[in-house]
Amino acid sequence: MEIITDLGAHARFVWPAYGAFVVIFGGLLIWVRLSGARAKAELERREAARKESR
């Protein structure tokens, strides 16, 4: 664990990069979950409409 905590002069660049990664990756995860939920709802709506039209 010494490598993670002993970043020396580069710590001011590395820690914000870690933070940016967490924020961006978290945002992408939320986006994928929401997009998947919307796609699933749309698919269910279309399947229901197709069953009604038969």
PDB file of N, CA, C and O in Angstrom:
ATOM      1  N   MET A   1       0.818  -1.197   0.000  1.00  0.00           N
ATOM      2  CA  MET A   1       0.000   0.000   0.000  1.00  0.00           C
ATOM      3  C   MET A   1       0.857   1.255   0.000  1.00  0.00           C
ATOM      4  O   MET A   1       0.335   2.356  -0.173  1.00  0.00           O
ATOM      5  N   GLU A   2       2.124   1.115   0.185  1.00  0.00           N
ATOM      6  CA  GLU A   2       3.009   2.270   0.225  1.00  0.00           C
ATOM      7  C   GLU A   2       3.013   3.010  -1.109  1.00  0.00           C
ATOM      8  O   GLU A   2       3.144   4.234  -1.138  1.00  0.00           O
ATOM      9  N   ILE A   3       2.873   2.291  -2.192  1.00  0.00           N
ATOM     10  CA  ILE A   3       2.886   2.915  -3.519  1.00  0.00           C
ATOM     11  C   ILE A   3       1.697   3.855  -3.674  1.00  0.00           C
ATOM     12  O   ILE A   3       1.847   4.944  -4.228  1.00  0.00           O
ATOM     13  N   ILE A   4       0.519   3.457  -3.197  1.00  0.00           N
ATOM     14  CA  ILE A   4      -0.680   4.271  -3.346  1.00  0.00           C
ATOM     15  C   ILE A   4      -0.590   5.549  -2.519  1.00  0.00           C
ATOM     16  O   ILE A   4      -1.000   6.613  -2.985  1.00  0.00           O
ATOM     17  N   THR A   5      -0.069   5.464  -1.322  1.00  0.00           N
ATOM     18  CA  THR A   5      -0.029   6.636  -0.454  1.00  0.00           C
ATOM     19  C   THR A   5       1.210   7.488  -0.662  1.00  0.00           C
ATOM     20  O   THR A   5       1.203   8.660  -0.286  1.00  0.00           O
ATOM     21  N   ASP A   6       2.268   6.953  -1.244  1.00  0.00           N
ATOM     22  CA  ASP A   6       3.502   7.711  -1.441  1.00  0.00           C
ATOM     23  C   ASP A   6       3.637   8.089  -2.911  1.00  0.00           C
ATOM     24  O   ASP A   6       4.403   7.474  -3.652  1.00  0.00           O
ATOM     25  N   LEU A   7       2.896   9.094  -3.319  1.00  0.00           N
ATOM     26  CA  LEU A   7       2.925   9.522  -4.710  1.00  0.00           C
ATOM     27  C   LEU A   7       3.894  10.676  -4.948  1.00  0.00           C
ATOM     28  O   LEU A   7       4.136  11.065  -6.091  1.00  0.00           O
ATOM     29  N   GLY A   8       4.435  11.207  -3.893  1.00  0.00           N
ATOM     30  CA  GLY A   8       5.427  12.263  -4.016  1.00  0.00           C
ATOM     31  C   GLY A   8       4.868  13.513  -4.653  1.00  0.00           C
ATOM     32  O   GLY A   8       3.748  13.935  -4.365  1.00  0.00           O
ATOM     33  N   ALA A   9       5.674  14.098  -5.526  1.00  0.00           N
ATOM     34  CA  ALA A   9       5.314  15.371  -6.163  1.00  0.00           C
ATOM     35  C   ALA A   9       4.151  15.225  -7.141  1.00  0.00           C
ATOM     36  O   ALA A   9       3.528  16.219  -7.514  1.00  0.00           O
ATOM     37  N   HIS A  10       3.859  14.016  -7.549  1.00  0.00           N
ATOM     38  CA  HIS A  10       2.803  13.806  -8.536  1.00  0.00           C
ATOM     39  C   HIS A  10       1.428  13.624  -7.914  1.00  0.00           C
ATOM     40  O   HIS A  10       0.443  13.496  -8.640  1.00  0.00           O
ATOM     41  N   ALA A  11       1.334  13.609  -6.607  1.00  0.00           N
ATOM     42  CA  ALA A  11       0.054  13.371  -5.930  1.00  0.00           C
ATOM     43  C   ALA A  11      -0.999  14.399  -6.334  1.00  0.00           C
ATOM     44  O   ALA A  11      -2.179  14.068  -6.445  1.00  0.00           O
ATOM     45  N   ARG A  12      -0.580  15.637  -6.553  1.00  0.00           N
ATOM     46  CA  ARG A  12      -1.557  16.669  -6.912  1.00  0.00           C
ATOM     47  C   ARG A  12      -2.176  16.425  -8.281  1.00  0.00           C
ATOM     48  O   ARG A  12      -3.211  17.012  -8.596  1.00  0.00           O
ATOM     49  N   PHE A  13      -1.572  15.577  -9.099  1.00  0.00           N
ATOM     50  CA  PHE A  13      -2.144  15.216 -10.396  1.00  0.00           C
ATOM     51  C   PHE A  13      -2.876  13.871 -10.337  1.00  0.00           C
ATOM     52  O   PHE A  13      -3.888  13.674 -11.009  1.00  0.00           O
ATOM     53  N   VAL A  14      -2.354  12.961  -9.533  1.00  0.00           N
ATOM     54  CA  VAL A  14      -2.894  11.602  -9.488  1.00  0.00           C
ATOM     55  C   VAL A  14      -4.229  11.562  -8.761  1.00  0.00           C
ATOM     56  O   VAL A  14      -5.179  10.965  -9.266  1.00  0.00           O
ATOM     57  N   TRP A  15      -4.326  12.181  -7.589  1.00  0.00           N
ATOM     58  CA  TRP A  15      -5.581  12.116  -6.831  1.00  0.00           C
ATOM     59  C   TRP A  15      -6.754  12.743  -7.571  1.00  0.00           C
ATOM     60  O   TRP A  15      -7.840  12.163  -7.553  1.00  0.00           O
ATOM     61  N   PRO A  16      -6.602  13.888  -8.217  1.00  0.00           N
ATOM     62  CA  PRO A  16      -7.722  14.404  -9.025  1.00  0.00           C
ATOM     63  C   PRO A  16      -8.074  13.483 -10.200  1.00  0.00           C
ATOM     64  O   PRO A  16      -9.238  13.388 -10.588  1.00  0.00           O
ATOM     65  N   ALA A  17      -7.071  12.807 -10.762  1.00  0.00           N
ATOM     66  CA  ALA A  17      -7.354  11.857 -11.838  1.00  0.00           C
ATOM     67  C   ALA A  17      -8.171  10.684 -11.309  1.00  0.00           C
ATOM     68  O   ALA A  17      -9.100  10.227 -11.975  1.00  0.00           O
ATOM     69  N   TYR A  18      -7.835  10.193 -10.122  1.00  0.00           N
ATOM     70  CA  TYR A  18      -8.629   9.138  -9.492  1.00  0.00           C
ATOM     71  C   TYR A  18     -10.059   9.626  -9.257  1.00  0.00           C
ATOM     72  O   TYR A  18     -11.021   8.907  -9.527  1.00  0.00           O
ATOM     73  N   GLY A  19     -10.187  10.837  -8.760  1.00  0.00           N
ATOM     74  CA  GLY A  19     -11.514  11.403  -8.512  1.00  0.00           C
ATOM     75  C   GLY A  19     -12.314  11.539  -9.795  1.00  0.00           C
ATOM     76  O   GLY A  19     -13.502  11.220  -9.831  1.00  0.00           O
ATOM     77  N   ALA A  20     -11.659  12.017 -10.850  1.00  0.00           N
ATOM     78  CA  ALA A  20     -12.336  12.160 -12.143  1.00  0.00           C
ATOM     79  C   ALA A  20     -12.791  10.799 -12.663  1.00  0.00           C
ATOM     80  O   ALA A  20     -13.888  10.669 -13.206  1.00  0.00           O
ATOM     81  N   PHE A  21     -11.948   9.793 -12.493  1.00  0.00           N
ATOM     82  CA  PHE A  21     -12.320   8.443 -12.926  1.00  0.00           C
ATOM     83  C   PHE A  21     -13.562   7.970 -12.185  1.00  0.00           C
ATOM     84  O   PHE A  21     -14.488   7.445 -12.805  1.00  0.00           O
ATOM     85  N   VAL A  22     -13.594   8.146 -10.881  1.00  0.00           N
ATOM     86  CA  VAL A  22     -14.741   7.687 -10.087  1.00  0.00           C
ATOM     87  C   VAL A  22     -16.013   8.409 -10.523  1.00  0.00           C
ATOM     88  O   VAL A  22     -17.062   7.783 -10.675  1.00  0.00           O
ATOM     89  N   VAL A  23     -15.925   9.711 -10.722  1.00  0.00           N
ATOM     90  CA  VAL A  23     -17.100  10.490 -11.130  1.00  0.00           C
ATOM     91  C   VAL A  23     -17.573  10.068 -12.524  1.00  0.00           C
ATOM     92  O   VAL A  23     -18.765   9.843 -12.734  1.00  0.00           O
ATOM     93  N   ILE A  24     -16.651   9.963 -13.465  1.00  0.00           N
ATOM     94  CA  ILE A  24     -17.009   9.608 -14.840  1.00  0.00           C
ATOM     95  C   ILE A  24     -17.546   8.182 -14.907  1.00  0.00           C
ATOM     96  O   ILE A  24     -18.570   7.932 -15.544  1.00  0.00           O
ATOM     97  N   PHE A  25     -16.861   7.247 -14.253  1.00  0.00           N
ATOM     98  CA  PHE A  25     -17.300   5.858 -14.280  1.00  0.00           C
ATOM     99  C   PHE A  25     -18.656   5.704 -13.593  1.00  0.00           C
ATOM    100  O   PHE A  25     -19.515   4.964 -14.071  1.00  0.00           O
ATOM    101  N   GLY A  26     -18.844   6.395 -12.487  1.00  0.00           N
ATOM    102  CA  GLY A  26     -20.137   6.363 -11.807  1.00  0.00           C
ATOM    103  C   GLY A  26     -21.231   6.934 -12.684  1.00  0.00           C
ATOM    104  O   GLY A  26     -22.331   6.384 -12.740  1.00  0.00           O
ATOM    105  N   GLY A  27     -20.945   8.026 -13.366  1.00  0.00           N
ATOM    106  CA  GLY A  27     -21.915   8.614 -14.280  1.00  0.00           C
ATOM    107  C   GLY A  27     -22.266   7.682 -15.423  1.00  0.00           C
ATOM    108  O   GLY A  27     -23.427   7.592 -15.822  1.00  0.00           O
ATOM    109  N   LEU A  28     -21.272   6.993 -15.948  1.00  0.00           N
ATOM    110  CA  LEU A  28     -21.531   6.037 -17.020  1.00  0.00           C
ATOM    111  C   LEU A  28     -22.377   4.871 -16.529  1.00  0.00           C
ATOM    112  O   LEU A  28     -23.269   4.411 -17.243  1.00  0.00           O
ATOM    113  N   LEU A  29     -22.114   4.394 -15.335  1.00  0.00           N
ATOM    114  CA  LEU A  29     -22.922   3.309 -14.774  1.00  0.00           C
ATOM    115  C   LEU A  29     -24.376   3.731 -14.608  1.00  0.00           C
ATOM    116  O   LEU A  29     -25.290   2.976 -14.937  1.00  0.00           O
ATOM    117  N   ILE A  30     -24.583   4.934 -14.098  1.00  0.00           N
ATOM    118  CA  ILE A  30     -25.951   5.440 -13.930  1.00  0.00           C
ATOM    119  C   ILE A  30     -26.627   5.587 -15.282  1.00  0.00           C
ATOM    120  O   ILE A  30     -27.793   5.225 -15.437  1.00  0.00           O
ATOM    121  N   TRP A  31     -25.905   6.115 -16.258  1.00  0.00           N
ATOM    122  CA  TRP A  31     -26.449   6.304 -17.600  1.00  0.00           C
ATOM    123  C   TRP A  31     -26.855   4.963 -18.221  1.00  0.00           C
ATOM    124  O   TRP A  31     -27.925   4.856 -18.820  1.00  0.00           O
ATOM    125  N   VAL A  32     -26.003   3.944 -18.080  1.00  0.00           N
ATOM    126  CA  VAL A  32     -26.306   2.627 -18.649  1.00  0.00           C
ATOM    127  C   VAL A  32     -27.526   2.018 -17.968  1.00  0.00           C
ATOM    128  O   VAL A  32     -28.392   1.450 -18.633  1.00  0.00           O
ATOM    129  N   ARG A  33     -27.595   2.134 -16.645  1.00  0.00           N
ATOM    130  CA  ARG A  33     -28.756   1.583 -15.919  1.00  0.00           C
ATOM    131  C   ARG A  33     -30.058   2.269 -16.353  1.00  0.00           C
ATOM    132  O   ARG A  33     -31.059   1.601 -16.614  1.00  0.00           O
ATOM    133  N   LEU A  34     -30.038   3.592 -16.427  1.00  0.00           N
ATOM    134  CA  LEU A  34     -31.242   4.323 -16.827  1.00  0.00           C
ATOM    135  C   LEU A  34     -31.617   4.031 -18.273  1.00  0.00           C
ATOM    136  O   LEU A  34     -32.794   3.860 -18.593  1.00  0.00           O
ATOM    137  N   SER A  35     -30.627   3.975 -19.136  1.00  0.00           N
ATOM    138  CA  SER A  35     -30.882   3.683 -20.544  1.00  0.00           C
ATOM    139  C   SER A  35     -31.443   2.279 -20.707  1.00  0.00           C
ATOM    140  O   SER A  35     -32.352   2.062 -21.509  1.00  0.00           O
ATOM    141  N   GLY A  36     -30.917   1.340 -19.965  1.00  0.00           N
ATOM    142  CA  GLY A  36     -31.425  -0.030 -20.016  1.00  0.00           C
ATOM    143  C   GLY A  36     -32.853  -0.118 -19.519  1.00  0.00           C
ATOM    144  O   GLY A  36     -33.667  -0.848 -20.085  1.00  0.00           O
ATOM    145  N   ALA A  37     -33.163   0.621 -18.464  1.00  0.00           N
ATOM    146  CA  ALA A  37     -34.527   0.617 -17.931  1.00  0.00           C
ATOM    147  C   ALA A  37     -35.498   1.225 -18.939  1.00  0.00           C
ATOM    148  O   ALA A  37     -36.607   0.720 -19.114  1.00  0.00           O
ATOM    149  N   ARG A  38     -35.085   2.312 -19.605  1.00  0.00           N
ATOM    150  CA  ARG A  38     -35.938   2.924 -20.629  1.00  0.00           C
ATOM    151  C   ARG A  38     -36.135   1.983 -21.807  1.00  0.00           C
ATOM    152  O   ARG A  38     -37.245   1.872 -22.329  1.00  0.00           O
ATOM    153  N   ALA A  39     -35.079   1.306 -22.232  1.00  0.00           N
ATOM    154  CA  ALA A  39     -35.183   0.377 -23.353  1.00  0.00           C
ATOM    155  C   ALA A  39     -36.091  -0.796 -22.997  1.00  0.00           C
ATOM    156  O   ALA A  39     -36.887  -1.243 -23.823  1.00  0.00           O
ATOM    157  N   LYS A  40     -35.971  -1.290 -21.775  1.00  0.00           N
ATOM    158  CA  LYS A  40     -36.819  -2.404 -21.349  1.00  0.00           C
ATOM    159  C   LYS A  40     -38.290  -1.981 -21.319  1.00  0.00           C
ATOM    160  O   LYS A  40     -39.165  -2.729 -21.755  1.00  0.00           O
ATOM    161  N   ALA A  41     -38.553  -0.781 -20.805  1.00  0.00           N
ATOM    162  CA  ALA A  41     -39.933  -0.283 -20.761  1.00  0.00           C
ATOM    163  C   ALA A  41     -40.482  -0.106 -22.173  1.00  0.00           C
ATOM    164  O   ALA A  41     -41.639  -0.437 -22.429  1.00  0.00           O
ATOM    165  N   GLU A  42     -39.683   0.402 -23.074  1.00  0.00           N
ATOM    166  CA  GLU A  42     -40.115   0.582 -24.468  1.00  0.00           C
ATOM    167  C   GLU A  42     -40.389  -0.766 -25.123  1.00  0.00           C
ATOM    168  O   GLU A  42     -41.370  -0.905 -25.854  1.00  0.00           O
ATOM    169  N   LEU A  43     -39.551  -1.750 -24.877  1.00  0.00           N
ATOM    170  CA  LEU A  43     -39.764  -3.078 -25.430  1.00  0.00           C
ATOM    171  C   LEU A  43     -41.050  -3.694 -24.898  1.00  0.00           C
ATOM    172  O   LEU A  43     -41.821  -4.281 -25.657  1.00  0.00           O
ATOM    173  N   GLU A  44     -41.281  -3.565 -23.610  1.00  0.00           N
ATOM    174  CA  GLU A  44     -42.519  -4.093 -23.032  1.00  0.00           C
ATOM    175  C   GLU A  44     -43.748  -3.388 -23.603  1.00  0.00           C
ATOM    176  O   GLU A  44     -44.772  -4.024 -23.856  1.00  0.00           O
ATOM    177  N   ARG A  45     -43.645  -2.076 -23.803  1.00  0.00           N
ATOM    178  CA  ARG A  45     -44.761  -1.318 -24.389  1.00  0.00           C
ATOM    179  C   ARG A  45     -45.046  -1.798 -25.808  1.00  0.00           C
ATOM    180  O   ARG A  45     -46.203  -1.991 -26.181  1.00  0.00           O
ATOM    181  N   ARG A  46     -43.993  -1.990 -26.596  1.00  0.00           N
ATOM    182  CA  ARG A  46     -44.171  -2.438 -27.975  1.00  0.00           C
ATOM    183  C   ARG A  46     -44.712  -3.867 -28.040  1.00  0.00           C
ATOM    184  O   ARG A  46     -45.542  -4.180 -28.893  1.00  0.00           O
ATOM    185  N   GLU A  47     -44.245  -4.729 -27.144  1.00  0.00           N
ATOM    186  CA  GLU A  47     -44.756  -6.095 -27.126  1.00  0.00           C
ATOM    187  C   GLU A  47     -46.240  -6.115 -26.742  1.00  0.00           C
ATOM    188  O   GLU A  47     -47.017  -6.886 -27.305  1.00  0.00           O
ATOM    189  N   ALA A  48     -46.625  -5.279 -25.796  1.00  0.00           N
ATOM    190  CA  ALA A  48     -48.030  -5.203 -25.384  1.00  0.00           C
ATOM    191  C   ALA A  48     -48.880  -4.689 -26.553  1.00  0.00           C
ATOM    192  O   ALA A  48     -49.969  -5.206 -26.802  1.00  0.00           O
ATOM    193  N   ALA A  49     -48.390  -3.683 -27.263  1.00  0.00           N
ATOM    194  CA  ALA A  49     -49.127  -3.138 -28.411  1.00  0.00           C
ATOM    195  C   ALA A  49     -49.243  -4.171 -29.519  1.00  0.00           C
ATOM    196  O   ALA A  49     -50.265  -4.242 -30.202  1.00  0.00           O
ATOM    197  N   ARG A  50     -48.219  -4.956 -29.695  1.00  0.00           N
ATOM    198  CA  ARG A  50     -48.259  -5.993 -30.738  1.00  0.00           C
ATOM    199  C   ARG A  50     -49.264  -7.081 -30.399  1.00  0.00           C
ATOM    200  O   ARG A  50     -49.970  -7.574 -31.279  1.00  0.00           O
ATOM    201  N   LYS A  51     -49.333  -7.457 -29.127  1.00  0.00           N
ATOM    202  CA  LYS A  51     -50.301  -8.483 -28.690  1.00  0.00           C
ATOM    203  C   LYS A  51     -51.724  -7.983 -28.848  1.00  0.00           C
ATOM    204  O   LYS A  51     -52.622  -8.757 -29.178  1.00  0.00           O
ATOM    205  N   GLU A  52     -51.941  -6.682 -28.612  1.00  0.00           N
ATOM    206  CA  GLU A  52     -53.280  -6.103 -28.742  1.00  0.00           C
ATOM    207  C   GLU A  52     -53.721  -6.038 -30.203  1.00  0.00           C
ATOM    208  O   GLU A  52     -54.910  -6.149 -30.500  1.00  0.00           O
ATOM    209  N   SER A  53     -52.772  -5.862 -31.106  1.00  0.00           N
ATOM    210  CA  SER A  53     -53.128  -5.709 -32.514  1.00  0.00           C
ATOM    211  C   SER A  53     -53.414  -7.035 -33.204  1.00  0.00           C
ATOM    212  O   SER A  53     -53.884  -7.045 -34.342  1.00  0.00           O
ATOM    213  N   ARG A  54     -53.145  -8.142 -32.548  1.00  0.00           N
ATOM    214  CA  ARG A  54     -53.388  -9.462 -33.156  1.00  0.00           C
ATOM    215  C   ARG A  54     -54.832  -9.802 -33.189  1.00  0.00           C
ATOM    216  O   ARG A  54     -55.204 -10.873 -33.667  1.00  0.00           O
TER     217      ARG A  54
END
